[in-house]
Amino acid sequence: MTVYGFHASHEQVPPADLLSAVVHAEQAGFTAAMCSDHFSPWSARQGESGFAWSWLGAALQATDRIPFGVVNAPGQRYHPAIVAQAVGSLAAMYPGRFWAALGSGEASNEHITGDRWPRKDVRNARLRECVDIIRALLRGEEVSHEGLVTVDRARLWTRPPTPPPLIGAACSEATARWCADWADGLITVNAPHEQLTRIIDAYRSAGGTGPLHLQVHLSWDPDRDTALAVAHDQWRTNIHGPPASWDLETAELFDRVSEHVTPEQVADCVNVSSDLGRHAAWLQEYADLGFDAVMLHHVGQEQAPFIEAFGAKVLPQLDVTRPRAYTAERVR
């Protein structure tokens, strides 16, 4: 059985509306949630970028029992000691209901510090330093470190009884293989099944044993043309893979390089259909590949019709389960 969760996109929806949406999602039958952590949207048309950590505290309080995750990039915009403090506080207040996925980030969010945007290999090395620092702080150690990041006698005074999982974010086989050495699980985004299978195999063959999470981009409307138009309007800037997705710095640049993207190209990376049965079949296929948690991201800015329709017609077609408590000790 698979956990099916709601993805809250801070790039697209004001945080107050997202808070209402995630409460609605829990009531509709979604058994988990996660959110993005951006300083900039992918497109000026998306037009939002709420602060994920403020929202997470409100969302965990507003919901009854579903766990939450966030995808974060420590090392430039966030000092790892601050990430550890944020993770530790949420996990202390809501034990077993919080996890964080860590990745190397994108320039669109990180360039705001004015620091040079490093090469991918340097970003990975910086991330690994950050992971070790965050874990040590969550264990209660005092940390001093000099490297790609610097820490001076940091100590967390508020910590959860058990550290929450730190999950690796990966969109390639190479990154998935690298994550297996340190991550309590893996999260990736929907792609052709062959690519997803290679990513899973790379993680597992390298020794990765934690749960597998998948973020699925989808667009639904009773009218298929409307669903496709919504996807094209909101998500055409997201069809660009690395290095463009890593290195472009502003929403305006993403809009510029996406001027000639067609709706059909968007449909190659967003599951677009007016048929709720087809959406259920897609989601079941991801579960059959081995994903333990599938997080649904409707790429439109209006979330309520999607939540109502999927809660009433899609989730009942699937073997939906609730996750066990999220603790790092469970998976490492």
Beta strands, then each sheet from edge to edge (+ up, - down):
strand 1: 3-8
strand 2: 32-35
strand 3: 68-72
strand 4: 98-102
strand 5: 143-146
strand 6: 150-154
strand 7: 166-169
strand 8: 186-189
strand 9: 212-220
strand 10: 271-273
strand 11: 293-298
sheet 1: 10+ 9+ 8+ 7+ 4+ 3+ 2+ 1+ 11+
sheet 2: 5+ 6-
end
